[in-house]
Amino acid sequence: MIVGTTYAWLRLTKNSNTVNKITAGNLDLVLDDTTSEGIKLVNEVPKSYKQGMETKEYTFTLTNKNSTSSYSLSLKDLAKYTNDNNEEVTVADENRIDDSKIRYILLKDGEEASADKSKILTDRVIDSGTIKKGQTISYTLKVWIDSRAEIDIMGKIFNAQLSLVAEQTSVKLPVSFENDDNPLSI
């Protein structure tokens, strides 16, 4: 999946006959997870940290092609998935694994994994921060059912996709206000 986003927001109040010329930056982030087939746990059993580290890797990148931006990556539930028989399956709410039973580890730009970096999925946000123009961040995500989960998770499903929310970081950009008599630049 390749996701690109462009976003601009501008508010201008004009109280005169001044001609306004405004320059603003662009938001252009690309979330590329073409190497993954989605993030799902079907017919899984609880795993220890060591076993969790041996599960499937979901790899993806976040690339900033323009202005410095703040971002937040999260996991969003998907209502449907395709099973091994190539049939579309709808995941009912009562068949979803509760987030408190999901453990994950997110490696950013190849950092080393350690037990204290694995987390319980709580608010669905798996990473956030600032990404500079021209920067690419590589991620590896592993997701498993926490070893402390009880039998009630059997037969339940975790089915999610990556979600990106971003906004351009405030930067001072050239803005000029001009009229025939009084040019003014800020």
N, C-alpha and C positions, 0 to 999 in steps of 0.2 A: 504494500500500500504506500503510495506517495501522496503526501498532503502538503499543499502549498497554501500560504495565507498572505493576503495583502490587506493592510488596514491603515486608514488615516482618519484622524479626527482633528477638527479645527473649529474654533469658535472665534468669531470676529464681530466686534461691535463697531459700527461706523456712525459717526455723528457729524460728518461734514461732507463737503464735495470732493474730498481727497480721493485720488486714484490709488488703490492699494495693490501692491505686489507682494505676495507671500510665498516663501519657499519652505517646504517641510520635507522631512525625510520619509523613507518608505520602510514598511515592515515586510520582509520577505524571508520567511522561515520555511524550511522543507523538512518534514518528518518522514524519513524513508525507512519503512520496515518491510521491504520486499523480500527479505530473507526469512521472514517468519510466516507461519500459516495461521496466525491468530494465537490467542493465549487462552487455552482451555484445559481444564482438568475434568476428565470423564472416567468413571470407574477407577478412580485413584484411591489409595489407602494412605493413612497418615505416615509421615516420614520424619526421621531424625534430621538434624542439620547435615550430617555427613551424607545421608541418602538424598537429601534435597539438592545438595551440590552436584549430584550425579544425574539430575533430571535434565530434560530438554532445555536448551538455551534458546531464548528469543533475542535476536540481535536487531538493532536498528540504529540509525544516526539522526542527529538533528543538526542542520546546516543553516547558518545565517548568511544570506546573500546580500544584506543591505545594512541598515542602521542597527546599532547596539540595541538589544531588546531584552526585556525580562520575560521569563516563560515559566510555565508550570505543566509538567507531564503527569497525567493521571490515567487510571484504568476505568473504563466505562463498560457497564454490563451490556452484553449483546443478548437479545431475546432468542436468537436462532443460531444453530450451527449445523454443519453437514456431518453425518455419522460415517462410519466405515463402509456402510452399504450405499453411500452416496445419497442418502435420504435427508431431507431437511427436518430438523427436530426443533420444536419450540420449547424453551426452558421456562416452565411456570415458576412463579415466585417461591412456592413451597418446595421446589426442587433445586433451588440455588444454595450453594454452600455459603454460610454466613462469613462475612469478611474476617471476623475474629478467629476463624479457623484456618485462614490462609497466611502462610509465611512466604516471604520473598527476599531475594537479594538482588540488588542492582549494582552492577559494576560500571563505572564511568571511566572511559578512556583507559581501559585495561588495568585499573587499580586492583590490588590484591584483595582477595576475599578473606574474611575472618568471621568467626561466629558472632562477634558483637556487632557486625554490620547487617545481619539478617534481621528482618523486621516483621511484625504482624501487620497485616493490611488494616489500617484504621480509617484514615480519611480519604483513601484512594489516590492521594497525591504521592507519586513515587520519586519525583525530583522537581526542583525549581531553582531558579537562579537567573543569572545574566549571561547572555551569549553575545560576543562581539562580532562585528562585521567580518565576514570571511572565515569565521571559526566553525569547525565541525566537531561535534561531540559524539563519540561512539559509545554505545551502551550494550550490555549483556544483562538480560533479566532471566532469573530462574524463579519459578513459582511452584509451591507444593503445599500439601495439607499438613498443618502443624502436628507434630507427634502427640501433643496433648489433647487433640480432638477426640471426641467420643464416638461411639458407634452410630449416633444419629446422623452423621454425615454420609454414611454408606448410601450409594445410589444417587447422591446429589452431584450437582455440576457447577463448576466455575467456568464462565465463558465471558471473556472481556476483550476489549480492543484498547489501543492507546488513544489518548485524547490530549490535544495540545491547546493551551490557552496562552496567548502572548500579547504583549503590548510594547510599543516603542518606548525606550527609556528617554526621559526628558533630557534634551540637549539644547544648548543655545544655538539656534539656527539664524542665519541672516534674514531679517525682515526689513523691508523698506516701505515707507509710505511716501508717496510723491504726489505733488500737484504742480501746477505751472509756476507758482510763486515760491513755494517753500519745500524743497526736498528734505526729507528727514529719514535717516537710517537708524535702526536700533541694532 
